[in-house]
Amino acid sequence: MNLGRGEKAARKEALRQEGSIGDLLSVGLCILAMVAVMTAFMDCVSLVNKKTMVGQTARNYVLRMETVGYLTAEDELALRNALAEQGIEDVSLEGTTREEVDYGAEITLRISGKIGGHAFEEKKVSTAKH
């Protein structure tokens, strides 16, 4: 079958109109994929933000520990409450300096737990300057 130029153009236009649902479907799939990627990205950003907040909290308590020379029972309770307010679960302070050390000695604050089901560990080391 030998079609002229006008007939070929008309046939292409008819095919293009018939195929428009396929074009719409591919655009829809691309939008769906972008929404999935953005959702995953926002979840990651949320985890990083929470980890940063834990780091700031740990820094504040290390500064307190420097003043006293160790993590006091009152500060430990306040730290646990602050972490719970931030949504941190299964908090452990294992490895933290809990007894007074000499001036200039190393003190450690080690916090581990779960952020949104993901395990993490934050460790701050400084020297006692009480």
C-alpha positions in Angstrom: 0.0 0.0 0.0 1.5 3.2 -1.2 0.3 6.3 0.7 0.9 9.9 -0.4 2.5 12.5 1.9 -0.9 14.0 2.9 -2.3 10.5 3.7 0.8 9.6 5.8 0.5 12.8 7.8 -3.2 12.2 8.4 -2.5 8.6 9.5 0.3 9.8 11.9 -2.1 12.3 13.4 -4.7 9.7 13.9 -2.2 7.4 15.6 -1.0 10.2 17.7 -4.5 11.0 18.9 -5.2 7.3 19.6 -1.9 7.0 21.6 -2.6 10.0 23.8 -3.7 7.7 26.7 -0.2 6.1 26.6 1.4 9.5 26.9 -0.9 10.3 29.8 0.0 7.0 31.5 3.7 7.6 31.1 3.4 11.1 32.6 1.3 9.7 35.5 4.0 7.1 36.2 6.7 9.7 36.2 4.7 11.8 38.7 4.1 8.8 40.9 7.8 7.9 40.8 8.8 11.5 41.7 6.3 11.5 44.7 7.9 8.2 45.9 11.4 9.7 45.7 10.3 12.9 47.5 8.7 10.9 50.3 11.8 8.8 50.8 13.9 12.0 50.7 11.7 13.7 53.3 12.0 10.6 55.6 15.8 10.7 55.3 15.9 14.5 56.1 13.7 13.9 59.1 16.1 11.3 60.5 19.1 13.5 59.9 17.3 16.4 61.6 16.5 14.3 64.7 20.1 13.0 64.8 21.3 16.6 64.7 19.0 17.5 67.6 20.4 14.5 69.6 23.9 15.8 68.9 23.0 19.3 70.2 21.5 17.8 73.3 24.6 15.7 73.9 26.8 18.7 73.5 24.8 20.6 76.1 25.1 17.8 78.6 28.8 17.3 78.0 29.2 21.0 78.9 27.3 20.3 82.1 29.5 17.3 82.7 32.7 19.4 82.3 31.5 21.7 85.1 30.8 18.9 87.6 33.2 16.2 86.4 30.6 13.5 85.6 27.0 12.9 84.7 24.9 13.5 87.8 21.7 11.5 88.5 19.6 14.7 88.1 21.3 15.4 84.7 20.9 11.8 83.6 17.1 12.0 84.3 16.8 15.3 82.5 18.8 14.0 79.6 16.6 10.9 79.3 13.5 13.1 79.4 14.9 15.5 76.7 15.7 12.5 74.5 12.2 11.1 75.0 10.7 14.4 74.0 12.7 14.2 70.8 11.2 10.8 70.0 14.3 8.7 70.9 13.5 5.2 72.0 15.6 2.5 73.8 18.0 5.1 75.3 21.2 3.7 76.7 24.0 5.7 78.4 26.3 2.7 78.7 30.0 4.0 78.7 29.1 7.4 80.1 31.3 8.8 82.9 29.1 8.6 86.0 31.7 9.0 88.7 33.7 12.2 89.4 37.0 12.3 87.7 40.1 14.5 88.4 40.5 17.9 86.8 41.6 17.6 83.2 40.7 13.9 83.0 38.6 12.6 80.0 34.9 12.4 80.4 32.6 10.6 78.0 28.9 10.9 77.1 27.7 8.0 75.0 24.1 7.9 73.9 22.6 5.1 71.9 19.1 4.3 71.0 16.6 4.3 68.1 15.3 7.1 66.0 12.3 6.0 64.0 13.4 2.4 64.3 16.9 3.1 63.1 19.8 2.5 65.6 22.2 5.3 66.3 25.1 6.2 68.7 26.3 9.6 69.7 29.6 9.9 71.6 31.0 13.1 73.0 34.4 13.2 74.7 35.8 16.2 76.6 38.0 17.0 79.6 36.7 17.7 83.0 37.2 21.4 83.9 35.4 21.6 87.2 
